[in-house]
Amino acid sequence: METLKRFVSQHPQWTSWIVLSIGMVAILVYSARDVGLAVGQWIALIVATIAVAGLAVWIIGWEDEEDESQEPSSGSQTA
């Protein structure tokens, strides 16, 4: 359990990607269960869904990177 906690705290974007991927794949499988897709189509959809989840986490992470690069200005404040 400690290993999992350490991984989550050290790699928040990887964790977000994994959790989001699991959720999105679950929704995909539930939504398309009666469509009659072939195995190759299922694999392609699942891989594409995982890639989209990764892109979403990466794009959301841009805001975090911008916040880290902007350091609060100390010293004079204008009112």
PDB file of N, CA, C and O in Angstrom:
ATOM      1  N   MET A   1       0.821  -1.197   0.000  1.00  0.00           N
ATOM      2  CA  MET A   1       0.000   0.000   0.000  1.00  0.00           C
ATOM      3  C   MET A   1       0.865   1.261   0.000  1.00  0.00           C
ATOM      4  O   MET A   1       0.540   2.252  -0.654  1.00  0.00           O
ATOM      5  N   GLU A   2       1.958   1.208   0.736  1.00  0.00           N
ATOM      6  CA  GLU A   2       2.865   2.362   0.768  1.00  0.00           C
ATOM      7  C   GLU A   2       3.484   2.613  -0.601  1.00  0.00           C
ATOM      8  O   GLU A   2       3.708   3.758  -0.994  1.00  0.00           O
ATOM      9  N   THR A   3       3.758   1.529  -1.321  1.00  0.00           N
ATOM     10  CA  THR A   3       4.327   1.677  -2.663  1.00  0.00           C
ATOM     11  C   THR A   3       3.345   2.396  -3.572  1.00  0.00           C
ATOM     12  O   THR A   3       3.740   3.256  -4.360  1.00  0.00           O
ATOM     13  N   LEU A   4       2.073   2.049  -3.467  1.00  0.00           N
ATOM     14  CA  LEU A   4       1.038   2.701  -4.275  1.00  0.00           C
ATOM     15  C   LEU A   4       0.915   4.174  -3.907  1.00  0.00           C
ATOM     16  O   LEU A   4       0.817   5.027  -4.789  1.00  0.00           O
ATOM     17  N   LYS A   5       0.919   4.476  -2.628  1.00  0.00           N
ATOM     18  CA  LYS A   5       0.833   5.876  -2.191  1.00  0.00           C
ATOM     19  C   LYS A   5       2.031   6.686  -2.681  1.00  0.00           C
ATOM     20  O   LYS A   5       1.889   7.833  -3.103  1.00  0.00           O
ATOM     21  N   ARG A   6       3.205   6.074  -2.620  1.00  0.00           N
ATOM     22  CA  ARG A   6       4.413   6.759  -3.069  1.00  0.00           C
ATOM     23  C   ARG A   6       4.356   7.006  -4.583  1.00  0.00           C
ATOM     24  O   ARG A   6       4.734   8.079  -5.053  1.00  0.00           O
ATOM     25  N   PHE A   7       3.880   6.004  -5.344  1.00  0.00           N
ATOM     26  CA  PHE A   7       3.759   6.171  -6.795  1.00  0.00           C
ATOM     27  C   PHE A   7       2.780   7.295  -7.134  1.00  0.00           C
ATOM     28  O   PHE A   7       3.054   8.120  -8.006  1.00  0.00           O
ATOM     29  N   VAL A   8       1.644   7.326  -6.446  1.00  0.00           N
ATOM     30  CA  VAL A   8       0.633   8.364  -6.707  1.00  0.00           C
ATOM     31  C   VAL A   8       1.184   9.743  -6.393  1.00  0.00           C
ATOM     32  O   VAL A   8       0.944  10.685  -7.148  1.00  0.00           O
ATOM     33  N   SER A   9       1.916   9.884  -5.298  1.00  0.00           N
ATOM     34  CA  SER A   9       2.441  11.201  -4.944  1.00  0.00           C
ATOM     35  C   SER A   9       3.604  11.625  -5.841  1.00  0.00           C
ATOM     36  O   SER A   9       3.792  12.816  -6.089  1.00  0.00           O
ATOM     37  N   GLN A  10       4.385  10.659  -6.328  1.00  0.00           N
ATOM     38  CA  GLN A  10       5.527  11.000  -7.179  1.00  0.00           C
ATOM     39  C   GLN A  10       5.143  11.175  -8.642  1.00  0.00           C
ATOM     40  O   GLN A  10       5.821  11.897  -9.373  1.00  0.00           O
ATOM     41  N   HIS A  11       4.067  10.524  -9.081  1.00  0.00           N
ATOM     42  CA  HIS A  11       3.676  10.561 -10.491  1.00  0.00           C
ATOM     43  C   HIS A  11       2.182  10.877 -10.634  1.00  0.00           C
ATOM     44  O   HIS A  11       1.401  10.000 -11.001  1.00  0.00           O
ATOM     45  N   PRO A  12       1.783  12.109 -10.351  1.00  0.00           N
ATOM     46  CA  PRO A  12       0.348  12.418 -10.411  1.00  0.00           C
ATOM     47  C   PRO A  12      -0.236  12.359 -11.821  1.00  0.00           C
ATOM     48  O   PRO A  12      -1.400  11.994 -11.989  1.00  0.00           O
ATOM     49  N   GLN A  13       0.553  12.711 -12.836  1.00  0.00           N
ATOM     50  CA  GLN A  13       0.007  12.667 -14.195  1.00  0.00           C
ATOM     51  C   GLN A  13      -0.159  11.236 -14.680  1.00  0.00           C
ATOM     52  O   GLN A  13      -1.147  10.924 -15.345  1.00  0.00           O
ATOM     53  N   TRP A  14       0.788  10.362 -14.363  1.00  0.00           N
ATOM     54  CA  TRP A  14       0.639   8.953 -14.727  1.00  0.00           C
ATOM     55  C   TRP A  14      -0.581   8.358 -14.032  1.00  0.00           C
ATOM     56  O   TRP A  14      -1.343   7.600 -14.632  1.00  0.00           O
ATOM     57  N   THR A  15      -0.756   8.709 -12.769  1.00  0.00           N
ATOM     58  CA  THR A  15      -1.904   8.204 -12.023  1.00  0.00           C
ATOM     59  C   THR A  15      -3.205   8.702 -12.632  1.00  0.00           C
ATOM     60  O   THR A  15      -4.159   7.939 -12.781  1.00  0.00           O
ATOM     61  N   SER A  16      -3.243   9.978 -12.981  1.00  0.00           N
ATOM     62  CA  SER A  16      -4.445  10.538 -13.608  1.00  0.00           C
ATOM     63  C   SER A  16      -4.733   9.848 -14.927  1.00  0.00           C
ATOM     64  O   SER A  16      -5.888   9.557 -15.239  1.00  0.00           O
ATOM     65  N   TRP A  17      -3.696   9.585 -15.699  1.00  0.00           N
ATOM     66  CA  TRP A  17      -3.865   8.914 -16.985  1.00  0.00           C
ATOM     67  C   TRP A  17      -4.431   7.509 -16.789  1.00  0.00           C
ATOM     68  O   TRP A  17      -5.339   7.098 -17.510  1.00  0.00           O
ATOM     69  N   ILE A  18      -3.903   6.783 -15.827  1.00  0.00           N
ATOM     70  CA  ILE A  18      -4.376   5.422 -15.578  1.00  0.00           C
ATOM     71  C   ILE A  18      -5.831   5.422 -15.146  1.00  0.00           C
ATOM     72  O   ILE A  18      -6.640   4.661 -15.677  1.00  0.00           O
ATOM     73  N   VAL A  19      -6.169   6.272 -14.184  1.00  0.00           N
ATOM     74  CA  VAL A  19      -7.541   6.312 -13.662  1.00  0.00           C
ATOM     75  C   VAL A  19      -8.514   6.772 -14.740  1.00  0.00           C
ATOM     76  O   VAL A  19      -9.581   6.181 -14.904  1.00  0.00           O
ATOM     77  N   LEU A  20      -8.153   7.824 -15.477  1.00  0.00           N
ATOM     78  CA  LEU A  20      -9.025   8.317 -16.541  1.00  0.00           C
ATOM     79  C   LEU A  20      -9.192   7.274 -17.641  1.00  0.00           C
ATOM     80  O   LEU A  20     -10.291   7.102 -18.169  1.00  0.00           O
ATOM     81  N   SER A  21      -8.117   6.579 -17.990  1.00  0.00           N
ATOM     82  CA  SER A  21      -8.200   5.531 -19.009  1.00  0.00           C
ATOM     83  C   SER A  21      -9.139   4.412 -18.590  1.00  0.00           C
ATOM     84  O   SER A  21      -9.957   3.951 -19.386  1.00  0.00           O
ATOM     85  N   ILE A  22      -9.024   3.977 -17.347  1.00  0.00           N
ATOM     86  CA  ILE A  22      -9.902   2.911 -16.859  1.00  0.00           C
ATOM     87  C   ILE A  22     -11.360   3.343 -16.941  1.00  0.00           C
ATOM     88  O   ILE A  22     -12.216   2.580 -17.389  1.00  0.00           O
ATOM     89  N   GLY A  23     -11.638   4.566 -16.507  1.00  0.00           N
ATOM     90  CA  GLY A  23     -13.007   5.063 -16.558  1.00  0.00           C
ATOM     91  C   GLY A  23     -13.537   5.200 -17.976  1.00  0.00           C
ATOM     92  O   GLY A  23     -14.675   4.827 -18.262  1.00  0.00           O
ATOM     93  N   MET A  24     -12.707   5.737 -18.861  1.00  0.00           N
ATOM     94  CA  MET A  24     -13.154   5.928 -20.239  1.00  0.00           C
ATOM     95  C   MET A  24     -13.340   4.598 -20.962  1.00  0.00           C
ATOM     96  O   MET A  24     -14.285   4.446 -21.736  1.00  0.00           O
ATOM     97  N   VAL A  25     -12.457   3.637 -20.723  1.00  0.00           N
ATOM     98  CA  VAL A  25     -12.604   2.324 -21.346  1.00  0.00           C
ATOM     99  C   VAL A  25     -13.844   1.619 -20.809  1.00  0.00           C
ATOM    100  O   VAL A  25     -14.545   0.941 -21.559  1.00  0.00           O
ATOM    101  N   ALA A  26     -14.117   1.775 -19.516  1.00  0.00           N
ATOM    102  CA  ALA A  26     -15.320   1.167 -18.952  1.00  0.00           C
ATOM    103  C   ALA A  26     -16.580   1.750 -19.595  1.00  0.00           C
ATOM    104  O   ALA A  26     -17.516   1.015 -19.908  1.00  0.00           O
ATOM    105  N   ILE A  27     -16.601   3.057 -19.788  1.00  0.00           N
ATOM    106  CA  ILE A  27     -17.748   3.696 -20.439  1.00  0.00           C
ATOM    107  C   ILE A  27     -17.861   3.229 -21.894  1.00  0.00           C
ATOM    108  O   ILE A  27     -18.961   2.968 -22.380  1.00  0.00           O
ATOM    109  N   LEU A  28     -16.729   3.125 -22.581  1.00  0.00           N
ATOM    110  CA  LEU A  28     -16.720   2.651 -23.967  1.00  0.00           C
ATOM    111  C   LEU A  28     -17.287   1.241 -24.067  1.00  0.00           C
ATOM    112  O   LEU A  28     -18.152   0.971 -24.900  1.00  0.00           O
ATOM    113  N   VAL A  29     -16.804   0.353 -23.224  1.00  0.00           N
ATOM    114  CA  VAL A  29     -17.256  -1.043 -23.270  1.00  0.00           C
ATOM    115  C   VAL A  29     -18.742  -1.130 -22.943  1.00  0.00           C
ATOM    116  O   VAL A  29     -19.481  -1.877 -23.583  1.00  0.00           O
ATOM    117  N   TYR A  30     -19.173  -0.372 -21.955  1.00  0.00           N
ATOM    118  CA  TYR A  30     -20.590  -0.391 -21.581  1.00  0.00           C
ATOM    119  C   TYR A  30     -21.461   0.159 -22.716  1.00  0.00           C
ATOM    120  O   TYR A  30     -22.517  -0.394 -23.022  1.00  0.00           O
ATOM    121  N   SER A  31     -21.012   1.237 -23.325  1.00  0.00           N
ATOM    122  CA  SER A  31     -21.811   1.885 -24.373  1.00  0.00           C
ATOM    123  C   SER A  31     -21.865   1.078 -25.669  1.00  0.00           C
ATOM    124  O   SER A  31     -22.885   1.075 -26.358  1.00  0.00           O
ATOM    125  N   ALA A  32     -20.776   0.397 -25.999  1.00  0.00           N
ATOM    126  CA  ALA A  32     -20.695  -0.285 -27.291  1.00  0.00           C
ATOM    127  C   ALA A  32     -20.808  -1.800 -27.163  1.00  0.00           C
ATOM    128  O   ALA A  32     -20.418  -2.521 -28.081  1.00  0.00           O
ATOM    129  N   ARG A  33     -21.323  -2.289 -26.063  1.00  0.00           N
ATOM    130  CA  ARG A  33     -21.349  -3.734 -25.839  1.00  0.00           C
ATOM    131  C   ARG A  33     -22.260  -4.465 -26.817  1.00  0.00           C
ATOM    132  O   ARG A  33     -22.002  -5.630 -27.120  1.00  0.00           O
ATOM    133  N   ASP A  34     -23.301  -3.837 -27.316  1.00  0.00           N
ATOM    134  CA  ASP A  34     -24.255  -4.495 -28.206  1.00  0.00           C
ATOM    135  C   ASP A  34     -24.080  -4.105 -29.673  1.00  0.00           C
ATOM    136  O   ASP A  34     -24.956  -4.387 -30.490  1.00  0.00           O
ATOM    137  N   VAL A  35     -22.980  -3.472 -30.013  1.00  0.00           N
ATOM    138  CA  VAL A  35     -22.775  -2.987 -31.376  1.00  0.00           C
ATOM    139  C   VAL A  35     -22.320  -4.102 -32.307  1.00  0.00           C
ATOM    140  O   VAL A  35     -22.598  -4.060 -33.506  1.00  0.00           O
ATOM    141  N   GLY A  36     -21.637  -5.079 -31.778  1.00  0.00           N
ATOM    142  CA  GLY A  36     -21.169  -6.182 -32.607  1.00  0.00           C
ATOM    143  C   GLY A  36     -19.840  -5.912 -33.278  1.00  0.00           C
ATOM    144  O   GLY A  36     -19.657  -6.238 -34.450  1.00  0.00           O
ATOM    145  N   LEU A  37     -18.919  -5.323 -32.553  1.00  0.00           N
ATOM    146  CA  LEU A  37     -17.609  -5.012 -33.103  1.00  0.00           C
ATOM    147  C   LEU A  37     -16.724  -6.255 -33.118  1.00  0.00           C
ATOM    148  O   LEU A  37     -16.861  -7.142 -32.276  1.00  0.00           O
ATOM    149  N   ALA A  38     -15.819  -6.300 -34.087  1.00  0.00           N
ATOM    150  CA  ALA A  38     -14.843  -7.379 -34.152  1.00  0.00           C
ATOM    151  C   ALA A  38     -13.734  -7.116 -33.126  1.00  0.00           C
ATOM    152  O   ALA A  38     -13.613  -6.011 -32.599  1.00  0.00           O
ATOM    153  N   VAL A  39     -12.941  -8.133 -32.858  1.00  0.00           N
ATOM    154  CA  VAL A  39     -11.887  -8.017 -31.848  1.00  0.00           C
ATOM    155  C   VAL A  39     -10.901  -6.911 -32.220  1.00  0.00           C
ATOM    156  O   VAL A  39     -10.501  -6.129 -31.357  1.00  0.00           O
ATOM    157  N   GLY A  40     -10.513  -6.835 -33.462  1.00  0.00           N
ATOM    158  CA  GLY A  40      -9.591  -5.794 -33.909  1.00  0.00           C
ATOM    159  C   GLY A  40     -10.165  -4.398 -33.729  1.00  0.00           C
ATOM    160  O   GLY A  40      -9.444  -3.458 -33.394  1.00  0.00           O
ATOM    161  N   GLN A  41     -11.455  -4.272 -33.952  1.00  0.00           N
ATOM    162  CA  GLN A  41     -12.102  -2.974 -33.754  1.00  0.00           C
ATOM    163  C   GLN A  41     -12.130  -2.595 -32.279  1.00  0.00           C
ATOM    164  O   GLN A  41     -11.925  -1.434 -31.926  1.00  0.00           O
ATOM    165  N   TRP A  42     -12.383  -3.573 -31.424  1.00  0.00           N
ATOM    166  CA  TRP A  42     -12.359  -3.314 -29.976  1.00  0.00           C
ATOM    167  C   TRP A  42     -10.970  -2.852 -29.542  1.00  0.00           C
ATOM    168  O   TRP A  42     -10.833  -1.885 -28.792  1.00  0.00           O
ATOM    169  N   ILE A  43      -9.946  -3.551 -30.022  1.00  0.00           N
ATOM    170  CA  ILE A  43      -8.577  -3.195 -29.649  1.00  0.00           C
ATOM    171  C   ILE A  43      -8.249  -1.781 -30.115  1.00  0.00           C
ATOM    172  O   ILE A  43      -7.674  -0.996 -29.362  1.00  0.00           O
ATOM    173  N   ALA A  44      -8.612  -1.456 -31.349  1.00  0.00           N
ATOM    174  CA  ALA A  44      -8.349  -0.118 -31.885  1.00  0.00           C
ATOM    175  C   ALA A  44      -9.080   0.952 -31.079  1.00  0.00           C
ATOM    176  O   ALA A  44      -8.503   1.994 -30.771  1.00  0.00           O
ATOM    177  N   LEU A  45     -10.324   0.710 -30.740  1.00  0.00           N
ATOM    178  CA  LEU A  45     -11.085   1.682 -29.943  1.00  0.00           C
ATOM    179  C   LEU A  45     -10.498   1.858 -28.548  1.00  0.00           C
ATOM    180  O   LEU A  45     -10.418   2.978 -28.043  1.00  0.00           O
ATOM    181  N   ILE A  46     -10.092   0.767 -27.931  1.00  0.00           N
ATOM    182  CA  ILE A  46      -9.530   0.853 -26.581  1.00  0.00           C
ATOM    183  C   ILE A  46      -8.190   1.584 -26.606  1.00  0.00           C
ATOM    184  O   ILE A  46      -7.925   2.417 -25.739  1.00  0.00           O
ATOM    185  N   VAL A  47      -7.345   1.282 -27.589  1.00  0.00           N
ATOM    186  CA  VAL A  47      -6.058   1.978 -27.707  1.00  0.00           C
ATOM    187  C   VAL A  47      -6.282   3.466 -27.967  1.00  0.00           C
ATOM    188  O   VAL A  47      -5.608   4.307 -27.372  1.00  0.00           O
ATOM    189  N   ALA A  48      -7.214   3.794 -28.844  1.00  0.00           N
ATOM    190  CA  ALA A  48      -7.514   5.202 -29.126  1.00  0.00           C
ATOM    191  C   ALA A  48      -8.061   5.905 -27.888  1.00  0.00           C
ATOM    192  O   ALA A  48      -7.731   7.065 -27.640  1.00  0.00           O
ATOM    193  N   THR A  49      -8.880   5.225 -27.121  1.00  0.00           N
ATOM    194  CA  THR A  49      -9.447   5.808 -25.901  1.00  0.00           C
ATOM    195  C   THR A  49      -8.350   6.086 -24.880  1.00  0.00           C
ATOM    196  O   THR A  49      -8.352   7.135 -24.237  1.00  0.00           O
ATOM    197  N   ILE A  50      -7.423   5.159 -24.730  1.00  0.00           N
ATOM    198  CA  ILE A  50      -6.309   5.365 -23.795  1.00  0.00           C
ATOM    199  C   ILE A  50      -5.434   6.522 -24.252  1.00  0.00           C
ATOM    200  O   ILE A  50      -4.954   7.298 -23.425  1.00  0.00           O
ATOM    201  N   ALA A  51      -5.222   6.647 -25.557  1.00  0.00           N
ATOM    202  CA  ALA A  51      -4.440   7.766 -26.090  1.00  0.00           C
ATOM    203  C   ALA A  51      -5.136   9.096 -25.846  1.00  0.00           C
ATOM    204  O   ALA A  51      -4.488  10.081 -25.492  1.00  0.00           O
ATOM    205  N   VAL A  52      -6.446   9.130 -26.032  1.00  0.00           N
ATOM    206  CA  VAL A  52      -7.202  10.365 -25.785  1.00  0.00           C
ATOM    207  C   VAL A  52      -7.133  10.741 -24.305  1.00  0.00           C
ATOM    208  O   VAL A  52      -7.006  11.919 -23.972  1.00  0.00           O
ATOM    209  N   ALA A  53      -7.215   9.762 -23.429  1.00  0.00           N
ATOM    210  CA  ALA A  53      -7.091  10.042 -21.995  1.00  0.00           C
ATOM    211  C   ALA A  53      -5.716  10.620 -21.684  1.00  0.00           C
ATOM    212  O   ALA A  53      -5.600  11.561 -20.900  1.00  0.00           O
ATOM    213  N   GLY A  54      -4.678  10.063 -22.293  1.00  0.00           N
ATOM    214  CA  GLY A  54      -3.335  10.592 -22.089  1.00  0.00           C
ATOM    215  C   GLY A  54      -3.189  12.014 -22.594  1.00  0.00           C
ATOM    216  O   GLY A  54      -2.567  12.848 -21.936  1.00  0.00           O
ATOM    217  N   LEU A  55      -3.758  12.297 -23.758  1.00  0.00           N
ATOM    218  CA  LEU A  55      -3.718  13.665 -24.285  1.00  0.00           C
ATOM    219  C   LEU A  55      -4.469  14.633 -23.377  1.00  0.00           C
ATOM    220  O   LEU A  55      -4.024  15.762 -23.168  1.00  0.00           O
ATOM    221  N   ALA A  56      -5.601  14.198 -22.840  1.00  0.00           N
ATOM    222  CA  ALA A  56      -6.374  15.059 -21.945  1.00  0.00           C
ATOM    223  C   ALA A  56      -5.571  15.393 -20.693  1.00  0.00           C
ATOM    224  O   ALA A  56      -5.540  16.545 -20.260  1.00  0.00           O
ATOM    225  N   VAL A  57      -4.930  14.401 -20.119  1.00  0.00           N
ATOM    226  CA  VAL A  57      -4.121  14.640 -18.914  1.00  0.00           C
ATOM    227  C   VAL A  57      -2.938  15.536 -19.243  1.00  0.00           C
ATOM    228  O   VAL A  57      -2.589  16.415 -18.454  1.00  0.00           O
ATOM    229  N   TRP A  58      -2.318  15.324 -20.401  1.00  0.00           N
ATOM    230  CA  TRP A  58      -1.181  16.147 -20.804  1.00  0.00           C
ATOM    231  C   TRP A  58      -1.607  17.601 -20.992  1.00  0.00           C
ATOM    232  O   TRP A  58      -0.913  18.512 -20.540  1.00  0.00           O
ATOM    233  N   ILE A  59      -2.739  17.824 -21.654  1.00  0.00           N
ATOM    234  CA  ILE A  59      -3.221  19.189 -21.879  1.00  0.00           C
ATOM    235  C   ILE A  59      -3.592  19.855 -20.568  1.00  0.00           C
ATOM    236  O   ILE A  59      -3.269  21.023 -20.354  1.00  0.00           O
ATOM    237  N   ILE A  60      -4.254  19.141 -19.703  1.00  0.00           N
ATOM    238  CA  ILE A  60      -4.592  19.698 -18.389  1.00  0.00           C
ATOM    239  C   ILE A  60      -3.316  20.020 -17.611  1.00  0.00           C
ATOM    240  O   ILE A  60      -3.283  20.989 -16.854  1.00  0.00           O
ATOM    241  N   GLY A  61      -2.276  19.222 -17.790  1.00  0.00           N
ATOM    242  CA  GLY A  61      -1.004  19.457 -17.117  1.00  0.00           C
ATOM    243  C   GLY A  61      -0.304  20.719 -17.574  1.00  0.00           C
ATOM    244  O   GLY A  61       0.549  21.235 -16.852  1.00  0.00           O
ATOM    245  N   TRP A  62      -0.634  21.235 -18.747  1.00  0.00           N
ATOM    246  CA  TRP A  62      -0.035  22.491 -19.203  1.00  0.00           C
ATOM    247  C   TRP A  62      -0.294  23.598 -18.206  1.00  0.00           C
ATOM    248  O   TRP A  62       0.588  24.418 -17.952  1.00  0.00           O
ATOM    249  N   GLU A  63      -1.486  23.638 -17.636  1.00  0.00           N
ATOM    250  CA  GLU A  63      -1.820  24.682 -16.675  1.00  0.00           C
ATOM    251  C   GLU A  63      -0.942  24.562 -15.438  1.00  0.00           C
ATOM    252  O   GLU A  63      -0.499  25.575 -14.896  1.00  0.00           O
ATOM    253  N   ASP A  64      -0.686  23.345 -14.987  1.00  0.00           N
ATOM    254  CA  ASP A  64       0.181  23.150 -13.838  1.00  0.00           C
ATOM    255  C   ASP A  64       1.597  23.628 -14.124  1.00  0.00           C
ATOM    256  O   ASP A  64       2.235  24.237 -13.266  1.00  0.00           O
ATOM    257  N   GLU A  65       2.090  23.352 -15.330  1.00  0.00           N
ATOM    258  CA  GLU A  65       3.435  23.784 -15.703  1.00  0.00           C
ATOM    259  C   GLU A  65       3.521  25.304 -15.760  1.00  0.00           C
ATOM    260  O   GLU A  65       4.539  25.880 -15.376  1.00  0.00           O
ATOM    261  N   GLU A  66       2.467  25.958 -16.235  1.00  0.00           N
ATOM    262  CA  GLU A  66       2.465  27.418 -16.288  1.00  0.00           C
ATOM    263  C   GLU A  66       2.450  28.001 -14.884  1.00  0.00           C
ATOM    264  O   GLU A  66       3.117  29.002 -14.621  1.00  0.00           O
ATOM    265  N   ASP A  67       1.691  27.384 -13.975  1.00  0.00           N
ATOM    266  CA  ASP A  67       1.638  27.865 -12.602  1.00  0.00           C
ATOM    267  C   ASP A  67       2.987  27.723 -11.917  1.00  0.00           C
ATOM    268  O   ASP A  67       3.378  28.596 -11.142  1.00  0.00           O
ATOM    269  N   GLU A  68       3.703  26.644 -12.187  1.00  0.00           N
ATOM    270  CA  GLU A  68       5.011  26.434 -11.575  1.00  0.00           C
ATOM    271  C   GLU A  68       6.045  27.404 -12.120  1.00  0.00           C
ATOM    272  O   GLU A  68       6.958  27.803 -11.398  1.00  0.00           O
ATOM    273  N   SER A  69       5.912  27.794 -13.398  1.00  0.00           N
ATOM    274  CA  SER A  69       6.893  28.691 -13.993  1.00  0.00           C
ATOM    275  C   SER A  69       6.695  30.139 -13.549  1.00  0.00           C
ATOM    276  O   SER A  69       7.635  30.932 -13.602  1.00  0.00           O
ATOM    277  N   GLN A  70       5.506  30.485 -13.119  1.00  0.00           N
ATOM    278  CA  GLN A  70       5.232  31.840 -12.642  1.00  0.00           C
ATOM    279  C   GLN A  70       5.468  31.880 -11.136  1.00  0.00           C
ATOM    280  O   GLN A  70       4.674  31.354 -10.355  1.00  0.00           O
ATOM    281  N   GLU A  71       6.542  32.496 -10.752  1.00  0.00           N
ATOM    282  CA  GLU A  71       6.843  32.594  -9.339  1.00  0.00           C
ATOM    283  C   GLU A  71       6.174  33.846  -8.788  1.00  0.00           C
ATOM    284  O   GLU A  71       6.120  34.871  -9.467  1.00  0.00           O
ATOM    285  N   PRO A  72       5.668  33.769  -7.568  1.00  0.00           N
ATOM    286  CA  PRO A  72       5.037  34.962  -6.991  1.00  0.00           C
ATOM    287  C   PRO A  72       6.073  36.053  -6.789  1.00  0.00           C
ATOM    288  O   PRO A  72       7.177  35.809  -6.301  1.00  0.00           O
ATOM    289  N   SER A  73       5.692  37.249  -7.172  1.00  0.00           N
ATOM    290  CA  SER A  73       6.615  38.368  -7.044  1.00  0.00           C
ATOM    291  C   SER A  73       6.643  38.845  -5.602  1.00  0.00           C
ATOM    292  O   SER A  73       5.611  39.192  -5.028  1.00  0.00           O
ATOM    293  N   SER A  74       7.811  38.857  -5.036  1.00  0.00           N
ATOM    294  CA  SER A  74       7.941  39.366  -3.678  1.00  0.00           C
ATOM    295  C   SER A  74       8.460  40.796  -3.747  1.00  0.00           C
ATOM    296  O   SER A  74       9.070  41.208  -4.734  1.00  0.00           O
ATOM    297  N   GLY A  75       8.213  41.511  -2.718  1.00  0.00           N
ATOM    298  CA  GLY A  75       8.695  42.894  -2.723  1.00  0.00           C
ATOM    299  C   GLY A  75       7.544  43.862  -2.869  1.00  0.00           C
ATOM    300  O   GLY A  75       6.574  43.813  -2.112  1.00  0.00           O
ATOM    301  N   SER A  76       7.656  44.738  -3.844  1.00  0.00           N
ATOM    302  CA  SER A  76       6.683  45.808  -3.981  1.00  0.00           C
ATOM    303  C   SER A  76       5.379  45.301  -4.604  1.00  0.00           C
ATOM    304  O   SER A  76       5.369  44.545  -5.575  1.00  0.00           O
ATOM    305  N   GLN A  77       4.308  45.747  -4.008  1.00  0.00           N
ATOM    306  CA  GLN A  77       2.980  45.443  -4.540  1.00  0.00           C
ATOM    307  C   GLN A  77       2.296  46.778  -4.780  1.00  0.00           C
ATOM    308  O   GLN A  77       2.330  47.664  -3.927  1.00  0.00           O
ATOM    309  N   THR A  78       1.684  46.915  -5.930  1.00  0.00           N
ATOM    310  CA  THR A  78       0.977  48.151  -6.255  1.00  0.00           C
ATOM    311  C   THR A  78      -0.477  47.975  -5.963  1.00  0.00           C
ATOM    312  O   THR A  78      -1.065  46.939  -6.272  1.00  0.00           O
ATOM    313  N   ALA A  79      -1.060  48.980  -5.370  1.00  0.00           N
ATOM    314  CA  ALA A  79      -2.471  48.909  -5.023  1.00  0.00           C
ATOM    315  C   ALA A  79      -3.261  49.952  -5.748  1.00  0.00           C
ATOM    316  O   ALA A  79      -4.477  50.038  -5.573  1.00  0.00           O
TER     317      ALA A  79
END
